[in-house]
Amino acid sequence: MSKSAIVIGAGIVGLATARALVTRGYQVTVIERSSKAVGASIRNFGMVWPIGQPEGTLYNRALKAKSIWKEVLTEAKCWFYEGGSLHMAYQNDELEVIKQFAEVSDYRPVKVLNAAETLEMSPAVNGNGLLGSLYSADEMIVDPREAIAGVARYLQEKWNVTFHWDTAVSNVSYPNVSSGSRSWSADEIFVCSGQDFETLYPEEFSGTAITKCKLQMLRLESQPDNWKIGPALCGGLSLIHYDGFKAAASLDKLKERYKAEYAEYLKWGIHVMASQNGLGEITVGDSHEYALTFEPFDREFINIMILDYLATFAEFKSSKVFQTWHGIYPKMTNGNTEIVLRPSTGVTIINGLGGAGMTLSFGLCDEIIGGTY
Ligand SMILES: Cc1cc2nc3c(=O)[nH]c(=O)nc-3n(C[C@H](O)[C@H](O)[C@H](O)COP(=O)(O)OP(=O)(O)OC[C@H]3O[C@@H](n4cnc5c(N)ncnc54)[C@H](O)[C@@H]3O)c2cc1C
């Protein structure tokens, strides 16, 4: 008889865990508090982003995750776009970082482009003062609102995963999981509860080097005339946001200039990226505020700062904002890229992927379930 597993949470981490289990012969039940996933996994850019990951385990994990995304979304008949990414340089120190990064990254499909080549890649790039850009072919965009629902549907239809929606798990006591008076049992239990880590495991949460991060996001209306921006677009501030670029020797020097010139941006953790979905809409963000409890209100001035910086490197046919929101994810404070805990026999907590959950979950969960983590 096949082994059984219960997964708590239908965000990307729960879905990636369920996929890794069913492909290894488990009979899987996913239990989700809401009627559909509405957490961080549907509030993001949908950027599957190997360029943000440093060489070695994390970059390889990102590539593995990308290949799983492609396989799953193809079967689920969901949109995705392998358009790569462009990081623009308007100052010599940005160009220097990009060139150094490209030089030491011969294992990646990256290329330094001049201004004319950059504008050929994307009609949305601001050509004013442009020195060049870094093009990377690795990056892929999914539409998180469609894709997360699509992955759940695929798991249900192809792999007979049972989903219990509108069901908040109130207790885990191996081998049992209960929601009020209802209960289920399984050989293995996986807790993938995202930012609500503390409800089921308060001690494990408080004993861990973890905090939460709130990010503000905006969406611009579908571009007229089916206008496409091409690759996902990023400004210089993203070079100091992602660990991937630490490979560039002069990154610290660039960081010093930004500290002086963009102090307010760094204070609110703002770096700016834009990706276009299959409907032609453009997702723009973001900021990073760290705390255990956040004001529920968004800060209008952050959105304005994001749009102001966006205009320095990108111009769209329509810049009309039609949605704003924020998302929250747990983030490790000790530099770890995830947390995997075994609070009791048969129970595994997977959490803390921070800003890279869409990029890494399919790879990480496959390693955990496959025993190679
Ligand atoms: C604004 C923003 C932009 C981002 N951009 C990117 C990006 O472009 N690329 C990238 O790689 N990553 C990005 N990320 C990070 C990524 O979205 C997260 O790492 C990832 O979504 C975390 O997934 P999760 O499954 O842990 O959490 P969630 O998506 O929050 O899912 C957890 C689920 O568990 C459920 N749950 C919790 N407790 C219970 C319970 N007791 N019973 C039942 N269900 C429960 C919740 O209802 C929820 O649906 C971004 C995040 C944000 C917020």
PDBQT file of the ligand as one rigid body, heavy atoms in Angstrom, charges set to zero:
ROOT
HETATM    1  C1  LIG A 401       5.111  41.078  -2.972  1.00  0.00    +0.000 C 
HETATM    2  C2  LIG A 401       5.945  39.850  -3.131  1.00  0.00    +0.000 A 
HETATM    3  C3  LIG A 401       6.722  39.686  -4.265  1.00  0.00    +0.000 A 
HETATM    4  C4  LIG A 401       7.483  38.522  -4.418  1.00  0.00    +0.000 A 
HETATM    5  N1  LIG A 401       8.101  38.296  -5.609  1.00  0.00    +0.000 NA
HETATM    6  C5  LIG A 401       8.689  37.083  -5.830  1.00  0.00    +0.000 A 
HETATM    7  C6  LIG A 401       9.183  36.747  -7.101  1.00  0.00    +0.000 A 
HETATM    8  O1  LIG A 401       8.975  37.476  -8.092  1.00  0.00    +0.000 OA
HETATM    9  N2  LIG A 401       9.900  35.597  -7.240  1.00  0.00    +0.000 N 
HETATM   10  C7  LIG A 401      10.077  34.753  -6.203  1.00  0.00    +0.000 A 
HETATM   11  O2  LIG A 401      10.769  33.742  -6.356  1.00  0.00    +0.000 OA
HETATM   12  N3  LIG A 401       9.501  34.971  -4.998  1.00  0.00    +0.000 NA
HETATM   13  C8  LIG A 401       8.818  36.122  -4.798  1.00  0.00    +0.000 A 
HETATM   14  N4  LIG A 401       8.236  36.381  -3.597  1.00  0.00    +0.000 N 
HETATM   15  C9  LIG A 401       8.356  35.381  -2.533  1.00  0.00    +0.000 C 
HETATM   16  C10 LIG A 401       7.331  34.262  -2.659  1.00  0.00    +0.000 C 
HETATM   17  O3  LIG A 401       6.090  34.781  -3.051  1.00  0.00    +0.000 OA
HETATM   18  C11 LIG A 401       7.231  33.535  -1.303  1.00  0.00    +0.000 C 
HETATM   19  O4  LIG A 401       8.502  33.050  -0.923  1.00  0.00    +0.000 OA
HETATM   20  C12 LIG A 401       6.294  32.328  -1.391  1.00  0.00    +0.000 C 
HETATM   21  O5  LIG A 401       5.069  32.690  -1.990  1.00  0.00    +0.000 OA
HETATM   22  C13 LIG A 401       6.037  31.722  -0.019  1.00  0.00    +0.000 C 
HETATM   23  O6  LIG A 401       5.165  30.634  -0.207  1.00  0.00    +0.000 OA
HETATM   24  P1  LIG A 401       4.461  29.888   0.988  1.00  0.00    +0.000 P 
HETATM   25  O7  LIG A 401       3.759  28.725   0.404  1.00  0.00    +0.000 OA
HETATM   26  O8  LIG A 401       5.470  29.656   2.072  1.00  0.00    +0.000 OA
HETATM   27  O9  LIG A 401       3.472  30.964   1.617  1.00  0.00    +0.000 OA
HETATM   28  P2  LIG A 401       1.973  31.392   1.244  1.00  0.00    +0.000 P 
HETATM   29  O10 LIG A 401       1.826  31.661  -0.195  1.00  0.00    +0.000 OA
HETATM   30  O11 LIG A 401       1.636  32.491   2.181  1.00  0.00    +0.000 OA
HETATM   31  O12 LIG A 401       1.100  30.104   1.569  1.00  0.00    +0.000 OA
HETATM   32  C14 LIG A 401       0.866  29.622   2.847  1.00  0.00    +0.000 C 
HETATM   33  C15 LIG A 401      -0.526  29.033   2.864  1.00  0.00    +0.000 C 
HETATM   34  O13 LIG A 401      -0.747  28.327   4.081  1.00  0.00    +0.000 OA
HETATM   35  C16 LIG A 401      -2.085  28.520   4.485  1.00  0.00    +0.000 C 
HETATM   36  N5  LIG A 401      -2.179  28.267   5.927  1.00  0.00    +0.000 N 
HETATM   37  C17 LIG A 401      -1.502  28.878   6.926  1.00  0.00    +0.000 A 
HETATM   38  N6  LIG A 401      -1.845  28.371   8.111  1.00  0.00    +0.000 NA
HETATM   39  C18 LIG A 401      -2.780  27.410   7.862  1.00  0.00    +0.000 A 
HETATM   40  C19 LIG A 401      -3.533  26.543   8.698  1.00  0.00    +0.000 A 
HETATM   41  N7  LIG A 401      -3.391  26.550  10.025  1.00  0.00    +0.000 N 
HETATM   42  N8  LIG A 401      -4.412  25.694   8.118  1.00  0.00    +0.000 NA
HETATM   43  C20 LIG A 401      -4.570  25.669   6.764  1.00  0.00    +0.000 A 
HETATM   44  N9  LIG A 401      -3.886  26.481   5.939  1.00  0.00    +0.000 NA
HETATM   45  C21 LIG A 401      -2.998  27.339   6.478  1.00  0.00    +0.000 A 
HETATM   46  C22 LIG A 401      -2.348  29.982   4.127  1.00  0.00    +0.000 C 
HETATM   47  O14 LIG A 401      -3.747  30.235   4.047  1.00  0.00    +0.000 OA
HETATM   48  C23 LIG A 401      -1.609  30.112   2.805  1.00  0.00    +0.000 C 
HETATM   49  O15 LIG A 401      -2.443  29.869   1.685  1.00  0.00    +0.000 OA
HETATM   50  C24 LIG A 401       7.489  37.538  -3.405  1.00  0.00    +0.000 A 
HETATM   51  C25 LIG A 401       6.703  37.714  -2.270  1.00  0.00    +0.000 A 
HETATM   52  C26 LIG A 401       5.931  38.837  -2.119  1.00  0.00    +0.000 A 
HETATM   53  C27 LIG A 401       5.070  38.990  -0.907  1.00  0.00    +0.000 C 
ENDROOT
TORSDOF 0
